[in-house]
């Protein structure tokens, strides 16, 4: 075998298992489809995208030509947004590090996985990523609005600041001269892994790459920590197949170089699939149904997919909100007790970067833009007519417990013709109640503070949703009859083959999922090392 372990993907599942197994003395390689990004260009790094001509888009049909920052997968009634980077989704997520509510584990999980079982691993992830809350003297105006709205509806006790994977300077303040100047106010520090970062100056660019290096992404902690123990990382390596061979597995891939796909293959005793809910599920579906290199994978593969109940309602308020300043999300109002319309969810403040807003404005009139994206942008533009878009808008956000009944499968585009592609069967009927509850709560909270909420026509007219938090497809189960992997993440019927990412989560969490994925990864790595 070429390696003890090959890890496919470098998000929360892949980076953490790769790091821990390398620390444990194993020879580990991470194959990552995306680029290695940074704030400045270098021979092996691409600068964060900023201009319209920069590499923003990952093209699933032609990644050798377009292998940019974000991957948008469009299915009937559902669009999924994913990162493509060394560090995976940690580069495009909103920094939230949240434990799942205890009630989530009461049903749908194998008996071995409980909140109490995961708690030490939750703590380990939080400590390693140095999570912090926004300091009291640095609340963005959105955070103030959240608390005011919670008070206005009589739910102040439900308001909570969230743990963020961001490095803050307690002495920073919006009252400083030119407060958003990185060179002046972002302090250079060494993080717990010895990597140099900066402190947050509230630029608002969390989801498009932090120029201050204040975001504690996986390429700033777990990945360099693993590299100190021999972990190897190869960006722009798109895995195409996994095959069981004597002594382990053969992993085939295409290296994306100079507009071409250069095929290659390596072997390992163990393989950890960590390509995300869609990526891991698609790879295993291909191995079972197309190449037939893993023919005995569970018939449950592809089932119980969830959007995690994500929903966004923009509202215009008659005072400054300034969603382009501060960490993208800072706080929540918690309804996970089911007290509102019998549904479990929480509401968060949202933000967006200046650059993204300007780019979307310029793109909204283009005819080649997907209809649901154009509808959402035009709804926001209608909302902001006559207003300064950088001041009064509040993007009310939420996650909730949806039905988690989507099914991923490989299907030909034209019935009997064409290449088989990943398809999502998604029926909103069983999840409509939680989305409607979220919409109603968004309206209530916005109006309680004088806001004018506009529910996107993508929902009201088409019942279309967008999620950055896809879950499921390779679910944890007690047997192959109700899951794809066991409680350790090992694939039923294939010793040494693991899945370790959002694909294994068997139901919606109703909160940002990164820390739960990280805790499961820490546990999987610990169990492998204990063998």
N, C-alpha and C positions, 0 to 999 in steps of 0.2 A: 504494500500500500504506500502511496505517495505521502499521505498524511494520516495522523491519528483521527483527525476530525476535519471535515469540510463543512463550513457554515454558509448557507445560501441566504444572503441578505444581511444588512448591518443596522437594522432598526433596533427597537428595544429588546426583541427576542434574540437576534443574532449578535449584536454587540456585547450583550451581557453574558451569554453563554460562551461566546468566543473568548472574552476576557477571562472569565473564571476558569475555563478548561485550560487555557494557556498558563494561567497562574498555577494550575495544578500539575504542570509539567508535560502536558500533551502538545504535540505538534499540530497547530491549528491554522487553517487558512479560511479567510472570509472572501467569498465571491460576491461582489456588489454590482448591480446593473448600472447604478448612477455614477455621477462624477464625484470627485473630491473637491468640495467647494470651500472657499475662504473669502475673506474680505479683500485680499489682494491676489493678483495673478502670480503664479510661479510655474516652474516647469511641470509640476504634477498637480496643480490646483487651478480651478476656474473661479474667477471672482463672482460674487453674488450678482444675479441679474438685476439690472437697473433700467436700461434703455429698451424701448420696444424691439430693437433688433437683437437683443441678447437672447441666449438660449433659455426661454421660459418653459417650453413645452416638451414633455416626453411623448413621443409618438409611438404608440404600441404597435402600429403596423409597420413602422420604419425606424426603429430606434438607432440604427446605424447612421441615419441622416439627422434625426432630431432626438437628442438625449438630454433634454433640459431639466429644469427645476421641478416641475409638477406634472403629474400624470392624471388626466381626467378620463375616466372610463364612463361612457354614457350607455345606460341600459333603459329599457322601457320604464318610465316613472321613477328612475333612480339614477343619479350621477354620483360617482365616487371620486373623491380627490385624494391623491396619494403623493408622497414624496419620492424622489429618485436621487439618492445621495449617499455618500459614506456618512453614516449616522441615521439613515432612513428618515422616518417621519419626524424625528426630533428636530430636524432643520426647519420644517414647515408648520409644526404644531404650535399651540399658543402657550406652551410652557407649563400647563397645569399638571400637577402631580397629586392625584387624588386616590385615596383608598376607596374601593367599592363599598357600598352600604352592606352591613351584615346580612340583611334580608336576602340579598342577591344569591347567597350561597345556600339558601334553604331548599332550593329545588333546581333540578337540572344539572347539578354537578355530582361527580362521584363522591362517595362517602369520605375519601381521603382528603378532599379539598374543602376546607372550611375557612372562615375568616380567621379563626384562631391559628390554624395551620399556616396561613399566609402572612400573619402579622409580623413575625420576625423578618421575613423577606421584604415586606413593605417597608419596614424600618431600615433595612439594609440599603434598599434602592434610594430612599429619601436621604440617607446620610451620604451615600457615595455621590449623589448628584447635587448635594449641598442645597436642598430646597429651602426656600424662605418665603415669608409673606411680605407684601409691600409694606415698608415702614410707615408708621402712622403719620409722619411728616411729609409723605410723598404720595398720598392718595391722588390719583387722577380724578378729574371731574366726574368721570363715569362711575367711579367707586362711590363718591358722594351721592350721586343720583340713585344708585342701587339702594343705599341705606335709607335715603329720603323716601323712596318708593315703598320699601318694606314697612317703614313707619306709617306711611300714609294709608296703607291697607291693613294696618294693625298686626303686622307680622315681623316686627323688628327682631324678635328672637330667632327668626329663621335666617337672618343675614349672617354670612360668614366670609371672612377673608380666606383665600385659597393658597395652598402651598404652590410656589412657582420655582421652576428650575432656572433661577435667575440670580446673578450676583449683584447685591445692592450695597451702596455706600450710605451708612446712616447719616452722614453729614451732607448728603446731597439735598437740594431743595429747589422747587420751582421758582423761588425768590432770588436765586443767584442770577447775576447778569448773564445774558445769553445762555439760558439753562440747558439747551439741547446741543451745546457744542461739545463734541466728543473729545477733541484735543484738550480742552480746558478743564472739563469736569469729570471725565471718566478716568478713574484711577486704575493703574495697572497693578494687578495682584497675581499671586500664584495660588491656583486652586488646590484642593486636597490631594490631587494626583500630580502636583508639581508643574502643571501646564499654566502658561501665562494667559490671563484673560483681562477684561476690563470690567468696570462696574456700570450699572444701568444709568443712562441719562434720558430714559423715557422717549426714545426716538419713535417708537410705535411701529418699527419694522420687523417685529419678531418673526413674522411668517415669510419674510423674503430675505432673511439673512441679516444678523445684527452687526452693524459696523463697529459697535463698541466692544464686541466679544463678550458681552455680559450674559448671553444666553448659554446655559450649561448643557449644551448639546452633547450627544454621545461621542462625537469626534473630539470633544474636549475632556472626556473623563474615561469612560470604560474602554474605548478603543486604544488611546495612547497607553493606558495602564496595561492592557493586554500586550501591546507591542513591546513593552519593556521586558516581557517574558517570552518573546519570540513570535507572537501573533503576527501573521501576514495578512495584508489586505490588498485585494486587487479590484480597483474600480473599473467600471465599464466592461464587466464580465456578466453577460446575461445567460443564466443557466437554462438549458433547453430540455434536459432529460436526466433521469436518475435510473440506474440499472443495478439490480442485485448481481454481484459477482462473488466468486469464491473469496472469502475473507473480508468482505465488506461491500462497498458500492462504488460504481463508476459514475462520475458526474460529468456530463457533457455540457459545453457552454460555447457561446460565441463571444469573442472579444470584439468590442465595437471600436474600430480604429480607422480614422481617415475616410469615413463614409462607407466602410466595408464591414462585413461580419466574418471574422477569422475563427473557424471552428477549432476546438480543442477539447481535451478530456483529462481528468485526473481521478485518482482513486483514494478512498479513505476507509478506515475501519468503521467509522461512524459518520453519519451525515445528519446535520440539523437544518431542516427547512425553515427559514425565517424570512420569507419574501412577502409577508403581509397576508391579510385575509384573502384578497383576490389572487395575488401572486402564488402563494403556497398551494391554494386550492386548485388553481389552473395547472400548475406544474404536476401535481399528483393526478389530476384528471387525465392529463395527456399521457402520463406514464401508465395509467390503468387502461384507458379506452382507445388511445391512438397508437403509441409505440408498443404498448402491452409489455413494457419492461418491468412493471410492478402489477401483474394481473390480479393479485389477490387482495388488493386494497379494499377496505370496507365499502359495502353498498351504501353506507351512510354518508360517504364523501360528497360534499357539496351542499348538504342540507343544513337547516337551522341558521341561515345567514341573517344578520341583523344590521340595521343602519344605526343602532344605538339611539334612536329617537331624536336625532339632531334636527333643530329647526331654528331659523333666523327670522325675526320680524323687525324691520327698521321703523323707527319713529322719529318724528321731528319735534323737538322740544323748544320752547320759547326762551331759551337761555343757552349759554355755552355748555356743550358737552365735550367737544373736541375729541372725537374718537381716534384721531390720528396720533395722539400723544399718550404715553404710558404703555405698560405691558398690555398685550392684546386682550387678555382676560385677567381679572384680579379677584373677583368675588362671586358669590352665589347666594340665591334665596332658595332655601331647601324645602321641597314638598315631597320628599321621598317617603313620608309616612302615609301617603295615599289619602291625605285629608282633602284634596281638591279634586272633585269629580271622580274620586276613586282611583286616580292615576298617580303613578310615581315618577317624579322628574325633579330637576332643579333648573332655575333660571340664572343665567350669567350675563354680565356686561360683555359687550363685544367691541372690537376695534378693527381698524383697517389702516394700512400704510398709505401715506400720500401718494406714493408712486403707483400703487395698485389702483387707487381711485382714478388717477389721471389716465392710466392706461386703459381701464375699463370704459371710461367716458369716450375715449378716442375709438375704442373698438365697437361700441354699442351699435353704431350705424352700419357696420360692415355686414354685407349680406351673407357672408360665409360663417358667421357666428351661429352657434347652435341656438335654436329657438328658445329653450328654457333659460339659457344664460342671458339672452337678449331681453327676455321678458322681465327677469329679475333686475337687470340694470335699468331698464326703462321705468320700472316701478319706483326705483330709488330716485331717478331723475325727476319723475313727476312729483314725488314727495318734496324735492328740494327746489322746485321752481321759485325763483326770486330769493333764494336763501344762499348763504355761504355754506357749501357742502362740508366744509372742514370744521364747522362749529356746532350746529344744532342737532345733528343726527345721532341717535342712540341705536346701535345694532343690538336689540334684545335677542339673546341667544339662549339655547337650552339643550339638554339631553334628557331622554326619558326611557322608560322600559317599554319598548315596542314588542310586537309578537315574536320577532325573531324567526319567522317562518319562510324566509326566502330560500330559493334553491338555485345553486350554481351548477351549470352543466355545459358540456361542449356541444355546440349546435352549428350546422352549416348555415351560412348566411342566406342562401337561396334554396331552401328545402333540401333537394338532393345534390345541389351543386355548390362549389366553392369550398375553401378551407374551413375546417371546423374551428369555431371561435368560442370564447367564453361568453355565456349568456346567463342573465339573471332573471329568473321567474320571481316577480315580486307583486304580491297582491296587498294593497293598502287596507283592505277591509278590516283585518284583525288589528291593525295598528292605528286606525283612524281616530279612535277615542283618545289616545294619549297625545296625538298631534293637535287635535282640537282643544284639549285641555291646556296644552302649552300656549296655543294661540290665544285662548281666552285669558290666560294669566298674563301674557305679554300685553294684551290690550288693557287689562285692569291696571297693571303696574305703570304703563306709559301714561294712561289718562289720569291716574292719581296724582301725577306731577305735571299735568298740563300738556302732555305729549299727544301727538297725532299719529297713531300707529297705522301703517299700511301693510296689510298682509300680502305677501307676494302673489301675483296671479299664477305663478308656477304651481301654487298650492290651490288657490280658490278655483281656478279654471281647469287645471290639468291634473291635479293631485300628484304632482311631481315633487320629489324631494332631492336634496343634496346632502351628502354626508362626508366628513373627513375622518370618521371613526368606524370603518367597516369591521365587523366581527363575525366569526364563525366560518363554517365551511369544512374545517378539519377538527370537529368538536372533540373535546375530552368526553369520554364516556366510560362506563364500567365494563362494557363488552363491545365487540365489533357490531353488535346489533343496534347499539344506540350511540356509537361514537367511532372516531377514526383513530384516536390515540388514547392510551390509558392515562392514569393520573400523573405519571412521570413525564408525559409528552411522547412516549415511544409508540410508534405506529403498530397497531395490531397486526400480527403476522410477519413483521419485518424487524427482527432484533437489530439494534444499532441505528435504526432510522427514526428520527424524531421530527416533530413539528413544534416550534416554539415561537409563537407570535399571536396576533389577534385572531388568527384562524381557529385556534383551539378553544377560544372562549365560547361556551355553549349557549349563551343567551345575552341579551342586552344588559349592560351594567348601569346605564342611566347616568353615568358620570364619565368624564374623560378617562380613557382606558389605559394610558401609557404605564401608570405605576402598577396596575394589576398585571399587565403583560410582563413588566420588569420583574415583579415578584415571582411569577410563574417561571420565568427564565432563571432567576437565582436558584429557585428550588430544583429545577431540572438539572442545572449544572452541579449542584451539591449532591444530588442523588447519583449522577453519573460518576462523580469522583469517589463516591462512597462504595461503588461496586467492587 
